[in-house]
Amino acid sequence: MIVRRWRSYVIPAATVTVLTAGAIAALTPGGTSLRTSIWTAGLMVCGAPVVWKTLRGLLRGRFAADVVAALAVLTAFALGQPFVGLVIVLMQSGGEALERLAEGRATDALRALQDATPSTIHRIRGGVVEDVSPDDAGVGETILVRPGEIIPCDGEVVSGRSHIDTSRITGEAVPRSVEAGSTVMSGTVNQDGPLTVRVTAVARESQYARIVQLVREAQASKTPLQRIADRYAVWFTPLTIAVCGIAYALSHDWDRVLAVLAVATPCPLILATPVAVLGGMNRAARRQVLVRNGGALEALGGVTAVVFDKTGTITIGRPQVARILAVGDELRLLRLAAGVEQFSGHLLARTVVEEAELRGVTISDARHVTESPGRGVEGEVEGSTVVVGARSLITERAPDAHDALAAMEAVEGDGAALRAYVAVDGQFAGIIEYADKIRPGMRAMIENLSSIGVSRTMLLSGDREANVQEVAASLGIATARGDLLPSDKVDAVRKLQGEGASVLMIGDGTNDAPALSAATVGVALASQGRGIATESAGVILLADEPARIVDAIRISRRTMSIARQSIIAGLGLSGLGMVAAALGFIPPIAGALFQEGIDLAVILNALRASAGDRAG
């Protein structure tokens, strides 16, 4: 990394310094020879890294756009024309510096995943709790997981009641209630009460460790995108070498060969793409779409299939009150329930309070509030005893609940949705039903993707199959699968790629990270605050609006179109210059300056990628 930064930023600055120093030296008495010495020494120092990088790439089988530039530098040094060589070094290293700037900072998804893993766990032996390394808890041993802690190993609950936030692993927004006998996965978060868990898989073999491994494998197996410049270099470089051979065969003059190489130095290839990409990235950023590097921007334009996560991507990401089924007055039920729920830290409790505030309900103070982890909360509000919680708790507190629930569910359904039950003064009072709502504008987004040439859409989620199918049908998404683990999502993405699709995966949680890494281009929602997803993605949506990805695809396509225009025009002018140089009409120094004029035209055209206020 340090060597790359030195080459990217120091060499262009050093080359300019050497050229300037030589020009100044030429003004002194007898300065011509001093100028030549300075330029020759400078070419040796500044040109060596450029040549070495090209040689190393060739040894690794990488035939890139800088082969002609390296040949030109070597030929200029051999013929004693350091000025020509330095100009070529400046353009070559300057283009690389622009490319480096366009790429932005590097990220380490694996480190982000591993940093989130608990460094110690609470093992129970002989009734004594001791803090040990996660690897020291073997299968069959018992550990304590306190509220707010990440569960470090897959296991089975021995004692305790709580709710588990599984969104990091499965993507499901609704916390899962667990008690003795329930299974729990590593990487999920214990919310309410302490749990005693019997380990069924050691930490290094648990679900969270498998996610780390999946990300590692996805990144290692992902084939790097070939730069657009290198695709043109495949035919332009052999053409240049052929023209050099013809020039020498006609004239036996090495200066003509150098002139051809100077004119042909593929600065349009080296400069056009990074300048256009940098402009496209800046334009996307104005739409609050952060594109990490040029490869991701190029990939966006070629997307043919889009894969969505559900929870937090298609949907808002947390349950909201969908409806209230009250025996009596609905607003009174909401007011009383919010009165006790305001003293609970549970996610669903906060949702009830927010719903009351949204409806303009004045929330009364509650007294003598007690909470049973994993079951519910109760207290005194406006002189009434109010209980809000699980069905089992309400049937204990309200003798009439069995019959009342049977009558209500005969009309409203059997309670498959997430629900909280309410009792007031020992009598069943109603049900609060929750749902994770679809984001506004998602159906229009699916239609817009189709209009810009995306031929396939797919919804993948760890949520229940029935929920996933219902959401997909409402949005017009062709294919949907639920009850998936992270590895299942990776398999689905790779299957699409195996069928020839260029896949965009958009998600927001830890469970999406392996698929984001495996996809042709991964897109993450930064607003959800799940760092590993943003670390694994090439594109990050800073705004909480997945529909902005349509803008990003349009920007990418326009950017790449401008880059190709610049490359083709630049190479066309270089081709004409090569013919003139081969026939002896352009000497080496004039060839280098001619190439500079082409470079300027290419840069000015490529800058159009950052212009304009419309995404199309």
Salt bridges, closest charged atoms under 4 A:
ASP66 OD2 - LYS53 NZ 2.93
GLU96 OE2 - ARG7 NE 2.87
GLU96 OE1 - LYS53 NZ 3.99
GLU99 OE1 - ARG227 NH1 2.79
GLU103 OE1 - ARG4 NH2 2.69
ASP108 OD2 - ARG111 NE 3.35
GLU130 OE2 - ARG123 NH2 2.92
ASP131 OD1 - HIS122 ND1 2.63
GLU141 OE2 - ARG125 NE 2.71
GLU149 OE2 - HIS122 NE2 2.82
ASP154 OD2 - ARG210 NH2 3.76
GLU156 OE2 - ARG198 NH2 3.57
GLU179 OE1 - ARG161 NH1 2.88
ASP192 OD2 - HIS163 ND1 2.70
ASP230 OD2 - ARG62 NH2 3.27
ASP230 OD1 - ARG227 NH2 2.93
GLU298 OE1 - ARG231 NH2 3.76
ASP309 OD1 - LYS489 NZ 3.27
GLU330 OE2 - ARG359 NH1 2.54
GLU354 OE1 - ARG318 NH2 2.93
GLU355 OE2 - ARG359 NE 2.88
GLU378 OE2 - ARG397 NH2 2.74
GLU380 OE2 - ARG367 NH1 3.76
GLU382 OE2 - ARG335 NE 2.75
GLU396 OE2 - ARG375 NH2 2.82
GLU396 OE1 - ARG397 NH1 3.45
GLU409 OE2 - ARG391 NH1 2.79
GLU409 OE2 - ARG419 NH1 3.73
GLU412 OE1 - ARG323 NH1 2.97
GLU433 OE2 - ARG323 NE 3.08
GLU433 OE1 - ARG419 NE 2.78
GLU447 OE2 - ARG443 NE 3.82
ASP463 OD2 - LYS310 NZ 2.85
GLU499 OE1 - ARG456 NH1 2.64
ASP508 OD2 - ARG530 NH1 2.51
ASP512 OD1 - LYS489 NZ 2.68
ASP544 OD1 - ARG439 NH1 2.99
GLU545 OE1 - ARG548 NE 3.18
